[in-house]
Amino acid sequence: MESPARNTLAERNPLAALAIDAQKLGANSFKKHQQRLKRYQRRLARKVKFSQKWKKAKAKVTQIHIKIGNARKDYLHQASAAISQNHAIVCIEDLQIRNRSKSSKGNAETHGKQVKQKSGLNRAILDQGWGEFRRQLDDKLAWRGGQVSAEHRCTQAQFACIACGYKNHADVVGAINLVEPV
């Protein structure tokens, strides 16, 4: 049963409700198979390279990677199809995924900070498949006659509405969208 606050938010602002629904979704396909993959990769590392047992272990690791990829693609197809069927215009944030998932190792002179935490964040970002989701959403909306708009934010801090020209900090605009009814 859904909470009453969530129902009223969905009634006031359907886009905010879509954002809330998107937060609870996510395939997390790598996370589900991570322990098993680690186990089989360790087994592979112990084998003599290019032996018959090594080839079998390599095939098993490859099958796990294929299963992870297929689960991620299936989820992204379902999510993008649902959005493209129900919305003609989708406004998304133009995320720089490559910049967000860079390593924080640093170099010999300047060591990185919180490398382990950043590594987990990078793994989670890449597990969601944001870039592929954007590509699929573009394709499906174009096929259905809709469009994806990502021009509202030039930078992380600035937001400018294309329709009315309103400019403010992006977090302030997000808060306004959640509070004010449509």
C-alpha positions as CSV (number, residue, x, y, z in Angstrom):
1,M,0.0,0.0,0.0
2,E,1.4,3.4,-1.0
3,S,1.7,6.2,1.5
4,P,-0.8,9.1,1.3
5,A,2.1,11.6,0.9
6,R,3.2,9.9,-2.2
7,N,-0.3,9.9,-3.7
8,T,-0.7,13.6,-3.2
9,L,2.7,14.3,-4.7
10,A,1.8,12.2,-7.7
11,E,-1.5,14.1,-8.0
12,R,0.2,17.5,-7.8
13,N,3.2,16.9,-9.9
14,P,3.3,13.8,-12.2
15,L,6.9,14.4,-13.2
16,A,8.0,14.4,-9.6
17,A,6.2,11.1,-9.2
18,L,8.0,9.7,-12.2
19,A,11.3,10.7,-10.6
20,I,10.3,9.0,-7.3
21,D,9.3,5.9,-9.2
22,A,12.6,5.9,-11.0
23,Q,14.6,6.1,-7.8
24,K,13.2,2.8,-6.6
25,L,13.8,1.1,-9.9
26,G,17.1,-0.2,-11.1
27,A,18.3,-3.5,-12.3
28,N,21.5,-3.7,-10.2
29,S,22.3,-6.8,-12.3
30,F,26.1,-6.6,-11.6
31,K,25.5,-6.3,-7.9
32,K,23.3,-9.4,-7.9
33,H,26.0,-11.5,-9.6
34,Q,29.1,-9.9,-8.1
35,Q,29.9,-12.5,-5.5
36,R,29.5,-15.4,-8.0
37,L,31.5,-13.6,-10.6
38,K,34.3,-13.0,-8.1
39,R,34.3,-16.7,-7.2
40,Y,34.6,-17.9,-10.8
41,Q,37.2,-15.2,-11.6
42,R,39.4,-16.5,-8.8
43,R,39.0,-20.1,-10.1
44,L,40.0,-18.9,-13.5
45,A,43.1,-17.1,-12.1
46,R,44.3,-20.4,-10.6
47,K,44.2,-22.3,-13.9
48,V,47.1,-22.8,-16.3
49,K,46.5,-20.3,-19.1
50,F,44.9,-21.8,-22.3
51,S,44.5,-25.3,-20.8
52,Q,41.2,-27.1,-21.3
53,K,40.1,-26.3,-17.7
54,W,41.1,-22.7,-18.1
55,K,38.9,-22.5,-21.3
56,K,35.9,-24.0,-19.3
57,A,36.4,-21.5,-16.5
58,K,36.8,-18.7,-19.0
59,A,33.5,-19.7,-20.6
60,K,31.8,-19.7,-17.2
61,V,33.0,-16.2,-16.5
62,T,31.9,-15.1,-19.9
63,Q,28.5,-16.6,-19.4
64,I,28.1,-14.6,-16.1
65,H,29.0,-11.4,-17.9
66,I,26.5,-12.1,-20.7
67,K,23.8,-12.8,-18.1
68,I,24.5,-9.5,-16.3
69,G,24.4,-7.6,-19.6
70,N,21.2,-9.3,-20.8
71,A,19.5,-8.5,-17.4
72,R,20.6,-4.9,-17.7
73,K,19.4,-4.5,-21.3
74,D,16.0,-6.1,-20.5
75,Y,15.4,-3.7,-17.6
76,L,16.4,-0.7,-19.7
77,H,14.2,-1.7,-22.6
78,Q,11.2,-2.2,-20.3
79,A,11.8,1.1,-18.5
80,S,12.4,3.2,-21.7
81,A,9.4,1.6,-23.4
82,A,7.1,2.4,-20.4
83,I,8.3,6.0,-20.4
84,S,8.1,6.4,-24.2
85,Q,4.5,5.0,-24.3
86,N,3.2,7.4,-21.6
87,H,5.1,10.6,-22.4
88,A,5.6,12.7,-25.5
89,I,8.3,15.0,-24.2
90,V,10.8,13.8,-21.6
91,C,13.2,16.3,-19.9
92,I,16.3,14.7,-18.6
93,E,19.6,15.9,-17.2
94,D,22.5,15.7,-19.6
95,L,24.9,13.8,-17.3
96,Q,28.5,13.5,-18.1
97,I,28.8,9.8,-17.2
98,R,32.4,9.5,-18.2
99,N,33.4,12.4,-15.9
100,R,31.2,11.0,-13.0
101,S,32.8,7.6,-13.2
102,K,36.4,8.6,-13.4
103,S,38.8,7.0,-11.0
104,S,40.0,8.9,-7.9
105,K,43.3,7.0,-7.6
106,G,45.4,10.1,-8.3
107,N,49.1,9.6,-9.1
108,A,52.4,9.2,-7.3
109,E,52.6,12.9,-6.3
110,T,49.0,13.5,-5.3
111,H,47.2,10.4,-3.9
112,G,43.5,10.1,-4.4
113,K,41.0,10.6,-1.6
114,Q,38.3,8.0,-0.6
115,V,39.3,5.7,-3.5
116,K,37.4,2.7,-2.2
117,Q,34.1,4.7,-1.8
118,K,34.6,6.3,-5.3
119,S,35.2,2.9,-6.7
120,G,31.9,1.6,-5.3
121,L,30.1,4.7,-6.6
122,N,31.6,4.2,-10.1
123,R,30.5,0.6,-10.1
124,A,26.9,1.5,-9.1
125,I,26.8,4.2,-11.8
126,L,28.0,1.9,-14.5
127,D,25.7,-0.9,-13.3
128,Q,22.6,1.3,-14.0
129,G,23.5,1.9,-17.6
130,W,22.6,5.6,-17.8
131,G,24.1,6.1,-21.2
132,E,22.3,3.2,-22.8
133,F,19.0,4.3,-21.1
134,R,19.4,7.7,-22.7
135,R,20.1,6.2,-26.1
136,Q,17.1,3.8,-25.9
137,L,14.9,6.6,-24.7
138,D,16.0,8.8,-27.7
139,D,15.3,6.0,-30.2
140,K,11.9,5.0,-28.8
141,L,10.6,8.5,-28.4
142,A,11.8,9.4,-31.9
143,W,10.0,6.3,-33.3
144,R,6.8,7.3,-31.5
145,G,7.0,11.0,-32.5
146,G,8.2,12.3,-29.1
147,Q,11.4,14.0,-28.1
148,V,14.0,14.1,-25.3
149,S,15.0,17.4,-24.0
150,A,18.3,17.9,-22.1
151,E,18.9,21.6,-22.7
152,H,17.5,22.9,-19.4
153,R,20.8,22.7,-17.5
154,C,24.0,24.1,-18.9
155,T,26.0,23.3,-15.7
156,Q,25.3,21.6,-12.5
157,A,24.4,24.8,-10.7
158,Q,22.4,26.7,-13.4
159,F,19.0,25.9,-14.7
160,A,17.3,27.9,-17.5
161,C,13.8,27.1,-18.8
162,I,13.6,27.1,-22.6
163,A,9.9,28.1,-22.6
164,C,9.8,31.0,-20.2
165,G,13.5,31.9,-19.6
166,Y,13.4,31.4,-15.8
167,K,16.9,31.0,-14.4
168,N,17.9,29.8,-10.9
169,H,20.1,27.3,-9.2
170,A,19.2,23.8,-10.3
171,D,18.5,22.6,-6.7
172,V,16.1,25.5,-6.1
173,V,14.2,24.7,-9.3
174,G,14.0,21.0,-8.3
175,A,12.6,22.0,-4.9
176,I,10.1,24.3,-6.5
177,N,8.9,21.5,-8.9
178,L,8.4,19.2,-6.0
179,V,6.4,21.7,-3.9
180,E,4.3,23.6,-6.4
181,P,1.4,21.9,-8.2
182,V,1.5,21.7,-11.9
